[in-house]
Amino acid sequence: MATLDEIRQSINEIDTQLLTLFAKRRAISIEVAKNKLLSQRPIRDQHREQELLAYLSQVGRPMGLSAHFIQRIFQLIIEDSVLTQQDFIQQQINPEVPKSNNSVAYLGPLGSYSSLAARKFLGREVSDIKEVGCSSFNQVFQEVESGNCRYGVLPIENMTSGSINEVYDLMQQTSLSIVAELTYPIDHCLLTAVETDINDIEVIYGHPQPITQSSHYLEKHPHIRKVFCDSSSAAMLKVKELASPNAAAIGSAEGGEIYGLIKLASGLANQPDNCTRFWVVAREPVQVSPLVPAKTTFIMSTTQKTGSLVEALLILRNHNINMTKLESRPIPGNPWEEMFYVDVAANLENEEMQAAINELKSAIRYIKILGCYPSEDVHPVTSPTAE
Ligand SMILES: C=C(O[C@@H]1C=C(C(=O)O)C=C[C@H]1O)C(=O)O
């Protein structure tokens, strides 16, 4: 009988083959993108996705693979393929924005969730990226506005704790444009400098967001004192410095590795599939190909007349424009009025969208376009066989 090491070696070999095939599929998806560019066909083809998933579920069944399993794996693969194609098409129409040799500003020293998201945005080639960790969101804006950094990466929404209001408020004042969105999976871990036990932890250092998002876990350990830090990396640095069996930080496993911390527990967030959505901002807007699913974000303030918000939203509906998010924020110095942040699934260049914006301009008090960027919400549809 084969030893465990030998069996595991076979698994390594199979997984390497899978990786080779994933890379091959990704390369072919670029060929698909080139073909679509020539024929001007949209990147997303949900009918084809559904057909493919149904076909694969059928092929996998006699192999003992459930439709549910197949759909989960291939949804991820198809999502990657669509995003790869989007990136390719965007590079074609925005060739002056190469993704290498770039600089990016984000909140916190290396290892913060924002820094990990920044690396995801600029790809894995981190060697020639200038990374500027900032101590506040305001500084992130300043680094990009001054031209010191090409991009700024800003968290705007977390699945558990909701919108990050400070970033929304700063967006009201900036001249920067949103050029991309990305979602980053967040797995909050309890990190310590030395081997210890959860019952020995007396103090937890963390950014207020991860602490709020881990409230259920923390309620189970009411004796632990919470200390807020400017960023998750600041919390990790503090714990590293203390080197105490009684102090822990809340942060990512990747961040913990950067600071040489031990992972005492993971999966702390209230919501198991916790992720954060980020905006990438730059001084110049990007053009989004009509072949790529796009989002446009704008802010507007309506008049104080009754029904003025409803009227504005009806304009969008009448132009068949799907609103994906509506957020309201107070206007500083103007306590009785609200500013609305609107995300729509539409390209700014689109005729209907232009018509809607023009109509909005005459119906509301103020409108400012924050950016048009490729949509990251490209989750493939499920095929009915998986239900
Ligand atoms: C690869 C294609 O583009 C997209 C990605 C798909 C995939 O990865 O299988 C399927 C349909 C499209 O949404 C295609 O159109 O075939």
The ligand as an SDF file (V2000), in Angstrom:
LIG
                    3D

 16 16  0  0  0  0  0  0  0  0999 V2000
  -15.2150   32.5130  -23.1540 C   0  0  0  0  0  0  0  0  0  0  0  0
  -16.2970   33.2440  -23.4450 C   0  0  0  0  0  0  0  0  0  0  0  0
  -16.6190   34.4550  -22.7810 O   0  0  0  0  0  0  0  0  0  0  0  0
  -17.3040   34.5210  -21.5340 C   0  0  0  0  0  0  0  0  0  0  0  0
  -16.7370   33.4790  -20.6570 C   0  0  0  0  0  0  0  0  0  0  0  0
  -17.2110   32.1950  -20.7610 C   0  0  0  0  0  0  0  0  0  0  0  0
  -16.3680   31.0480  -20.2640 C   0  0  0  0  0  0  0  0  0  0  0  0
  -15.3360   31.2990  -19.6650 O   0  0  0  0  0  0  0  0  0  0  0  0
  -16.7260   29.8870  -20.5410 O   0  0  0  0  0  0  0  0  0  0  0  0
  -18.4700   31.9810  -21.3470 C   0  0  0  0  0  0  0  0  0  0  0  0
  -19.2170   32.9830  -21.8550 C   0  0  0  0  0  0  0  0  0  0  0  0
  -18.8010   34.3980  -21.7870 C   0  0  0  0  0  0  0  0  0  0  0  0
  -19.5190   35.0520  -20.7720 O   0  0  0  0  0  0  0  0  0  0  0  0
  -17.2350   32.8490  -24.5290 C   0  0  0  0  0  0  0  0  0  0  0  0
  -18.0400   33.6840  -24.9430 O   0  0  0  0  0  0  0  0  0  0  0  0
  -17.1420   31.7070  -24.9760 O   0  0  0  0  0  0  0  0  0  0  0  0
  1  2  2  0
  2  3  1  0
  2 14  1  0
  3  4  1  0
  4  5  1  0
  4 12  1  0
  5  6  2  0
  6  7  1  0
  6 10  1  0
  7  8  2  0
  7  9  1  0
 10 11  2  0
 11 12  1  0
 12 13  1  0
 14 15  2  0
 14 16  1  0
M  END
$$$$
